[in-house]
Amino acid sequence: MTPKEARGILAAEAVGLHISPKQKYEAHQIAAGLPPDDSPAPTLSWRQLVMRCTEEGNCLLWNQGLLSGRYPQARIDGKSVMVARYVYVTLLGKDVRKGHVLTTRCRNTLCLAPACLCQMTYGERLKLTYASGSRSGIKEYGSRVERLIEQGRTKCSYEIAEDIRANRMHVPAAQLARELGVHTKTAYNIKRGKTWKRTLPISSVFTLAGK
């Protein structure tokens, strides 16, 4: 596809004419200044990458292998490569600055669209994840407790804690601690409802704190 043909396709897209995904992204590839597909590098061309994605709106969602079930991963030249970084660094020719992490504006970790890929500091990304609700203190606390139970690394349980709060609040924390084999502060926090308290998805941090 020549630059003139790419401009024609982009103009047709702008007025609402139907353009095939292949033509559309080849045109965007040229407009973005990406390497042509017939060049010896990179190994995984933009066209090959698009064929491994599903188009949803302005996003290109990777439909092949994933790392941890969330992050696009592929084997290139015998090595496992994070595809988003490959697109950003190798195909787009950009650098990820020190102290920054690669992420997406659309908040979908499967997206590889050049317009969605961006970089930000770890702190900025962490603030976004909490603001979006994908992470929260309630969820993380519940996950940690469940892991401890599964691994058999806890001497307490929800049932024991609920029994203490329902029937044994008059028993001193030091005595409960000796019975459970835990620190006195642990027993004290159980009695106050600061730990080992079941929480619902709609719970707030105030629910967890027993307030």
Long-range contacts (C-beta under 8 A, 24 or more apart in sequence): 1-26, 1-27, 1-30, 3-30, 6-30, 6-31, 7-31, 21-50, 21-55, 22-47, 22-50, 25-50, 25-60, 28-114, 32-92, 32-114, 33-93, 34-91, 34-92, 34-114, 35-91, 42-86, 42-90, 42-91, 43-76, 43-77, 44-74, 44-76, 44-86, 46-91, 49-83, 49-87, 49-91, 49-112, 53-112, 58-106, 58-113, 58-115, 58-116, 59-106, 59-108, 59-111, 59-113, 59-116, 60-111, 60-112, 60-113, 61-108, 61-110, 61-111, 61-112, 62-110, 62-111, 62-112, 66-110, 70-109, 70-110, 71-109, 72-109, 72-110, 72-112, 83-112, 84-112, 84-117, 87-112, 87-114, 87-117, 88-117, 88-119, 92-117, 101-125, 103-128, 107-132, 107-134, 137-205, 137-208, 138-199, 138-203, 138-204, 138-205, 138-207, 138-208, 141-199, 141-208, 142-199, 145-196, 155-180, 155-181, 155-182, 156-180, 156-182, 156-186, 156-190, 156-196, 157-196, 158-196, 158-198, 160-196, 161-190, 161-195, 161-196, 161-197, 162-198, 164-190, 164-191, 165-190, 165-191, 165-193
